């Protein structure tokens, strides 16, 4: 009798365990959600110029490990290979934002075009650099390229609001601090003719 009750209890409990996780799939990501948090292996997507969907990252949110990334262009980074010594270097794995460019765009597109810049018809690119340490934290934000009219401050506000969800760069099998450069574009809207 006790075994029968135990089997019935387990059979009733099992579906609730299975149903506590649910699949979330959008055009940019796919994976399981449990209690509002991403768990297990997630795939992140982007689109090529010809419109094909490609996987850009696979990240295990349970173990907090990058499983796969799609290499992009070959970029040199200012890298700290020895404490206090920064040099331009290629890395084996670039610093990556978890979820790729589409996830990063959720933050970078929150720019508010300053009224002063609009009135003065200021347009252009603000380029901000920041260090990404071996734990994936961003710090030491600096403006490298300026537009003025409040655009620099707005780009800095948005950049500092990006959560520390960076996967650090790797060189020779170990995480290394690098300086990352992130552009913010301010462009006036033209009226449709």
N, C-alpha and C positions, 0 to 999 in steps of 0.2 A: 504494500500500500504506500509506504514512504517513497519508494522508487517511482511509482506512478505519479504521485503528487509532485515530486521533484522534476520529472520530465515535463509535466504539464506546465509548471512554473517557468522552467527554462524556455519552453516553446512560446509561452506568452511574453516573456521578457526579451527574447531574441529580436522580434520584429521592431520593438521600440529602439533597440540599439542600432539596428540597421537603418531605421528611418530617421535617426537623429542627425545623420549626415545627408546632405543633398547636393546634387550637382548644380554648379553655376557655370553657364556657358554664355559668353558674349562674343562679339566679333574680334575682341582683343585678348580674351583669356578663357581658360577652361580648367575647372578643378572642383574639389569637394569643399563644402562649407559645413562646419560643425559648431553649433552655438555661436554663430555669427563670425567665426574666425576661419581663415583659410587653413586647411590641413592637407597633408599628403602632397603628392606631386601635382604641380600646376604647370600648364603650358601657356605661354604668352605669345601672341601673334602680331605680325605687322603685314603690310602689303607692299609688294614690289611695284615698280613703276608701271608694269604691264597689268597690274591688278590681281596678281596671284597672292593668296594668303600663305605666309611662311611662318614657321615656328622660329622665334628669335631667342626664347629662353625656356628652360624647364627648371623649375625651382621647387625643392622639397621644403614646404613650410613647416613640417613637423620637425625635421632635423636641422632646418635653417641652412641648407646646402644647395649650391648651384650644381645642377646635374648636367646641363647643356647650355651653351650659348652659341649663337650664330655669329661668326666673326664678321666685322664690318671693315671699314678701311683701316689701313696701317697708319696709326697715329703715334707720334712721339709725345711723351708726357714728361713734365718735370717730375722726377722721381727721387725719393729719398732712399737711396740704397744703403747708406751708412748714416747713423744718427747725426743730424745737422748738415749733411752733405747732399745737396740737391743737384741733379744732373739731368739733361735731356736724354731719354732712353725709350726704347721700345719695350713693351711689356708683353707677356705671354697671354694675359687676359686683361682687357681694359676694365676700368671701373664701370659697373653696370647698375642701373636703377632697377629694382625688382619690378618686373612687369614690362620692362623695355620702354621705348620712346612713347608709346600710347599712354602708359601709366604716368610717365613724367609729364606728358602734355596736360593731364588733369590739373596739374599745378601751374605750369608755365603759361597756360592760356587764361589765367585769372588776372591778367594785367588790366588795370584801369588807365586808359589814356589820359594823362593829366590835361586839364583844361588850358593851362598856360601854354603847354606844348602845342595843343590844337590851335589856339588863338594865334600863335606865332608860326604855325604850319611847320613845326619841327617834326622830322621823321628820321628814321634810321635804326641802327642796331646798337643796343647796349650789350657789351660783353662783360660777363662777371666770371671771375675765377675764384675757386675755393679749393681747399685741400680736402681730400677724402682719406681718412686714416685707415689703419689696418682693421678696424672694427666697423667700417662703413659709415662713419660719422663725418659730416661736413663742418668745416670751420674756416676761419681766416678769409672771409669773403672780401673781394676787392673788385673795383670797377676798372676794367682794362680799356674799354672803348665807351665813350660818353656821347649822349645826344643833348642833354640839358633840358631845361624847361620842366623839371620834375620827373622826367623819364628815368633817369639814373636811380633816383630814390625809389620809384615804383618798382623797377626791376629788382633792386636790392631787397625790397620788402617781400616780393613774391619769392625770390630765390631763397631767402632765409626761412620762408614758410614751408619749403619742401621738406617732408619728413626724412629722417635718417634711415632710409631704406635702400642704402647703397651696398652693393657687393664690392668689396675692395679689389683693386687691381692686384694681379699676381705676376711675379717674375721669379724664375728659377724655383718654382714650387712653393713660394711663400708669399703671403700678403705684403704689399708695399704701399706706403703712402704716396699719393700722386696729387698733382694740381690739375683740376678739371676746369674746362672753360665752357660756359653755357651762354648762348646768345638769346636775347630778347628783342624782338622786332616791333617797332612802333611805326605803323603805316596809316596814313590818312585814307579814309574811305572816299572813293570817287563816286559821284552820282551816276547812275545808269543813264546812258544816252539813247 
